[in-house]
Amino acid sequence: MIPLVAYRDNSCDPRKCTVKKLERAGFLRIVKKISQIPRNTLLLDPTAEQALSPADKHVKSITALDCSWEVLDTGSVRSWRIRRALPFLMAANPVNFGRPCKLTSIEALAASLYILGEQERAAQILGCVSWGIRFLEVNREPLELYATAKDSTEVVKYQALFL
């Protein structure tokens, strides 16, 4: 079981925050400073040059950046050794439903777990929000394909089928 971490900068409503819900359910640990993010973690970063793939399944942990990307200093996270972007997926959250790549942190973490072979756990964490299972329904086909890829290059090739 891959440990989950989230950097949270308090830029969203704590009552609607999916990361706070995951923390309350005991699924992840929140850190409040970038310096507290484990250095050996796989950092989910949409600006990363490499896509997440099953080849990454031996990571020590997965960290989501639960913050506004408009205000995040991306230079402060570029030094992480393992940075990965998620492949093309559709949002199922109420705010961005049907919009490509506009995932909440819970959707991003669940997609990561699914691609890395922890499909049951992905469904389990999505159970923390009423609309969570809809994410798996909407993205079943791409997630299944991404989870069978051998590496990042193959994930990007599969992604092209959905663009």
N, C-alpha and C positions, 0 to 999 in steps of 0.2 A: 504494500500500500504506500503510495507516494504522498508524503506530507504536503499540505497546502499552506501557503503564506499569502498575505495580501498587504501591500503598502496602501494605506488609506490617508488621504490628506484632508478629509472632512469637507470636501467641496460639494457633497451631495446631501440630501435630506436623510438623516440617520433613521427615520421611520421607514423609508423606502429602500434603504441601502441593502443590496443583496449580500454584500460581504459581512455586514453586521449580523444578518440572519444566519449565515454560515458559521460565524463565530459563536453565536448563541447556541447553535445546535452542536457545537463541538467539532466541526469539520475543518476549521482552519484557525490559524493564528494571525492576528493583525499586528503590523508594525507601523509606527507613526513617523519614522524618519527613514530616509533612503539608506542611511548608513547602517540601519538595523536589518536590512535585507541580507539574508545569507549569501555569501560570495559564491558558493558552489551550487546555487539554485538555477533552475531553468527559468529565465525571466520572460514572461509573455510580453512582447514588445512589437506593436504593429509596424514599427520602422525597421525591424530586423531584416537582414538580407536573406536569411534562411527560414524555410517553413518548418513547422513542427511536423515530425514524422515518427512512426514506430521505432525508428533507429534511436530515438531519444529516451526510450523507456527505462533506461538505467540511471536516470537523474536522481539526485538526492532529495529534491523538492521542486515544486512549481510555485512561482510567485506571480500574482496578478498585480498590476498597477491600477488601483481603484482610485482614479483621480481624473480631473479634467485634462485632456490631452492638449487643450489650448494653452494651459498655464504651466504644464510640466516642462521642466528644463531637461530636454532629451539628452543633452550632453552629460548629465549626471548619471545616466544609466547606460551609456555607450560602453563603459569599461567592463560591463559584465561579460564573462567568458562565454556563457551559454545564453544567447538571446534568440528567441524564435518568434516568428509571426504565425498567426493562425491562417489556414487557407480559407478560401471563400466559403462563408456560411451566412444564412439568413437569420436575422434577429426574430425572436418570438416574444420578446418582452412587450408589455403594453405601450410603452413610449415609442419604440422603433419597430413595431411588428412589420415584417416583410421587407425591411430595409437591409440591403446587403452590408455585412461587416460592421453593423452598429450594435455589437453585443454588450450585454451587461457583464460584470465580472463573473457572476455565477454561470452565465452561458459560456464564457471563455474558459473557465476552469473545467466545466463539464465537458466541453469539446476536447480539451486537452486530455482529460482522463480517458475519454472514449477512444481517441486516436492512439493513446499509449496502452490500450488493452484493458482498461478498467471500466468497462461499459456499465456494469451493475452499480458501481460507485458513482458514476456520472449521473445515472437515473436517481440514485439516492440523494445526492446533493441538490438536484433539481427539484426534489420533493419539498424543499424548504420554501418554495414560492408556488402560488396557485397555478401559474401559467407555465411552470418549468417543464413538465412533460411534453408540452406543445413544441418546445425547442427540438427535442429528439424526433418528434413526428415530422416537423418541417424539414429537418436536415438529415433524415435517416439515410438516404441514398449517398450523399457526399461523405457523411461520416463513415459509413461502411467501406466506401472506396478508400478514403484516406487511411483507415485503420489497417488496410491490407498492403499499403505501399511499403517498399523496402527502405526508401530514404526520402529526403527532402525533394530531390529532383523529380521523383515519381509522384509525390504529392502535388507538386506544381503542375505536372502533366495532367493529373486527374482533375485538378482545379479548373483547367481550361475547358473541360466538358460542361461546366456549370456557368461559365462566364458568357 
